[in-house]
Amino acid sequence: MLFDTHVHLNADQYQEDIEEVVVRAQKAGVSRMVVVGFDRLTIDRAMGLIERYDWLYAAIGWHPVDAIDMCDADLAWIEDLALHPKVVAIGETGLDYHWDKSPKDIQKNVFRRQIQLAKKVKLPIVIHNREATQDIVDILKEEGAEEVGGIMHCFSGSAETALECIKMNFYISLGGPVTFKNAKKPKEVAVAVPLDKLLIETDCPYLAPHPYRGKRNEPAYVKFVAEEIAALKECSYEEVAEATMKNAQTLFQID
């Protein structure tokens, strides 16, 4: 059975056929998922989904691209919702230097506040990183994020950086890009990171794996990620499925 640790079933792309998407995931062997909410609308939808499906869980936080929109009341709301037994992580949060909607200093402040919140509520952190690796590593160290650990979501950095993040109590999560033929870094990461520190995800509806690249992604496709990791690590698909399931259950404290 597979655990997709990062889905956006709360996205507009699924509002018409959510039931069919969920059924296809189950048929593909996906038995657990974490739905990620990153603003008022998507958090609200995520909370609704975890009430509707007993095998879905939620991560809630504020996306760095929209950091400029977050107010104190939003953070207080997230803190209250974090008490729900099926909220298993804070995030996704982090830094995104690709888009320029939110200034870097605001992003960093909102990121630090969410790390502090995660430590307060004793939940792991889901890290979004785009073109900001060194600043993210520095802030994680400065804020003592190792205390709760978390996930380097859809990791796109080097194998060396991945191993540095592992030392800070973070798991490395790989998604669709590891299946792309020319994706050198994710493949190197898959080989270098020990199986007991790896997680799998789709980040659906984005980043669909081969052979669905360019189309809407969905949780059923996480099996292609597991298959590619198994091939790269020269182990069985079952070993990858079992290890990544166990890792996710450990991190999220799910029986």
C-alpha positions in Angstrom: 0.0 0.0 0.0 1.2 3.5 -0.8 1.1 6.8 1.2 0.9 10.0 -1.0 2.3 12.5 1.4 1.4 15.7 -0.6 -1.8 16.1 -2.6 -4.0 19.1 -3.4 -7.4 17.4 -3.8 -8.7 20.7 -2.5 -7.7 22.4 -5.8 -10.3 23.7 -8.3 -9.1 21.0 -10.7 -10.8 18.3 -8.7 -14.1 20.0 -7.9 -15.9 18.2 -10.7 -14.7 14.6 -10.2 -13.2 14.2 -6.7 -15.0 10.8 -6.1 -13.6 9.3 -9.3 -10.1 10.5 -8.4 -10.3 9.0 -4.9 -11.6 5.6 -6.3 -8.7 5.5 -8.8 -6.2 6.2 -6.0 -7.6 3.3 -3.9 -7.5 0.9 -6.9 -3.9 1.9 -7.5 -3.0 0.9 -3.9 -3.0 4.3 -2.3 -4.3 3.8 1.2 -3.4 7.2 2.8 -2.9 10.8 1.7 -2.1 14.1 3.2 -4.2 17.0 1.7 -2.2 20.2 1.9 -4.0 23.6 2.6 -1.9 26.7 2.1 -4.4 29.6 2.4 -7.9 30.3 3.7 -9.8 28.5 0.9 -7.6 25.5 0.5 -7.3 25.0 4.3 -11.1 25.1 4.7 -11.5 22.6 1.8 -8.8 20.3 3.3 -10.6 20.2 6.7 -13.8 19.3 4.9 -12.0 16.4 3.0 -10.5 14.9 6.1 -14.0 14.8 7.7 -15.4 13.1 4.5 -12.7 10.4 4.1 -11.3 8.5 7.1 -8.0 7.7 5.3 -7.2 11.3 4.4 -5.2 13.7 6.7 -4.3 17.3 6.4 -1.3 19.6 6.5 -2.2 23.3 7.0 -0.1 26.4 6.7 0.6 29.5 4.6 2.3 29.4 1.2 5.4 31.6 0.8 4.1 33.1 -2.4 1.1 34.5 -0.5 3.0 35.4 2.6 2.2 39.1 2.1 -1.5 38.3 2.6 -1.2 36.4 5.9 -2.3 38.3 9.0 -2.2 37.4 12.7 -5.7 36.1 12.6 -4.8 33.6 9.9 -2.0 32.2 12.0 -4.2 32.0 15.1 -6.8 30.1 13.0 -4.2 27.6 11.8 -3.1 27.1 15.4 -6.7 26.3 16.5 -7.2 23.9 13.6 -3.9 22.2 14.3 -5.6 20.7 17.4 -7.7 18.5 15.1 -6.5 14.8 15.5 -6.3 14.4 11.7 -4.1 17.5 11.1 -0.7 16.0 11.0 1.7 18.8 9.9 2.2 22.5 9.5 2.7 23.7 5.9 3.3 24.0 3.3 5.5 26.8 4.3 9.0 27.9 3.3 10.5 30.3 0.7 9.8 30.9 -3.0 12.1 33.3 -4.8 10.8 32.5 -8.3 7.7 34.6 -8.0 7.9 38.2 -6.7 4.5 38.7 -5.1 5.8 38.5 -1.5 9.1 40.3 -0.6 11.8 38.1 0.8 11.8 39.6 4.2 8.1 39.0 4.6 8.4 35.4 3.4 11.2 34.8 5.9 9.1 36.3 8.8 6.1 34.2 7.9 8.3 31.1 7.5 9.9 31.6 10.9 6.5 32.1 12.6 5.2 28.9 11.2 8.3 27.0 12.4 7.6 28.5 15.8 4.0 27.4 15.6 4.9 23.9 14.6 7.2 23.6 17.6 4.3 24.9 19.8 1.8 22.4 18.6 4.4 19.7 18.2 3.8 18.9 14.6 6.3 18.3 11.7 6.7 21.0 9.0 6.2 20.6 5.2 8.8 22.7 3.5 8.3 24.4 0.1 11.5 25.5 -1.5 12.0 27.3 -4.8 15.3 28.9 -5.6 15.9 29.5 -1.9 17.8 26.5 -0.6 20.5 28.2 1.5 18.1 30.6 3.2 15.8 27.8 4.1 18.6 25.6 5.6 19.8 28.6 7.6 16.4 29.5 8.9 15.6 25.9 9.8 18.8 25.7 11.8 18.3 29.2 13.5 14.7 28.3 14.5 15.6 24.9 15.9 13.3 23.1 13.4 15.1 19.8 14.1 12.9 19.6 17.3 9.9 18.6 15.2 11.5 17.8 11.8 9.3 17.4 8.7 9.4 17.0 5.0 11.5 18.6 2.2 8.5 18.5 -0.2 9.1 17.7 -3.8 12.8 17.9 -3.2 14.7 19.4 -6.2 18.1 20.1 -4.6 21.4 18.2 -4.7 22.1 14.9 -3.0 24.5 16.8 -0.7 21.8 19.2 0.4 19.4 16.3 0.9 21.8 14.6 3.3 22.3 17.9 5.2 18.5 18.1 5.6 18.3 14.6 6.9 20.8 15.6 9.7 18.2 18.2 10.7 15.5 15.5 11.2 13.8 16.0 7.8 12.6 13.4 5.3 13.2 13.8 1.6 10.1 13.5 -0.5 10.3 12.8 -4.2 7.5 13.3 -6.8 6.9 13.1 -10.5 10.2 14.8 -11.6 12.2 11.7 -10.5 10.5 9.8 -13.4 11.6 12.4 -16.0 14.3 11.1 -18.3 16.6 14.1 -18.0 16.0 14.8 -14.3 19.6 14.2 -13.1 19.3 15.6 -9.6 16.2 13.8 -8.3 17.6 10.5 -9.6 20.9 11.1 -7.8 18.9 12.0 -4.6 16.9 8.8 -4.9 20.1 6.8 -5.0 21.9 8.7 -2.2 19.1 9.0 0.4 18.6 5.9 2.6 15.2 4.3 2.1 14.3 5.0 5.7 14.5 8.7 5.0 12.5 8.8 1.8 8.8 9.7 1.2 6.8 9.7 -2.0 4.2 12.2 -3.3 2.4 13.5 -6.3 1.9 17.2 -5.5 -1.2 16.7 -7.7 -2.6 18.3 -9.7 0.9 19.4 -10.6 4.1 17.6 -11.8 2.5 14.5 -13.2 5.1 11.7 -13.7 6.0 10.0 -16.9 4.0 8.8 -18.9 1.4 11.5 -17.9 3.8 14.4 -17.9 2.0 17.7 -18.8 -1.4 16.4 -17.9 -3.4 16.7 -14.6 -1.7 14.7 -11.9 -3.6 12.6 -9.4 -2.8 10.4 -6.4 -3.1 7.1 -8.4 0.1 8.1 -10.2 2.3 8.0 -7.1 2.9 4.4 -8.0 5.1 5.6 -10.9 7.2 7.5 -8.4 7.6 4.4 -6.2 8.5 2.2 -9.3 11.2 4.7 -10.4 12.8 4.8 -7.0 12.8 1.0 -6.8 14.5 0.9 -10.2 17.1 3.5 -9.2 17.8 1.9 -5.8 17.8 -1.6 -7.4 15.3 -2.9 -4.9 11.7 -4.1 -5.2 8.6 -2.0 -5.6 7.2 -3.6 -2.4 10.3 -2.5 -0.4 9.8 1.1 -1.5 6.1 1.0 -0.8 6.6 -0.6 2.7 9.4 1.8 3.7 7.8 5.0 2.6 4.5 4.0 4.2 6.3 3.3 7.5 8.3 6.5 7.2 5.1 8.6 6.7 3.3 6.9 9.6 6.3 7.5 11.9 6.6 11.2 10.9 2.9 11.9 11.1 2.3 9.7 14.1 -0.4 7.7 12.4 -0.9 4.1 13.6 
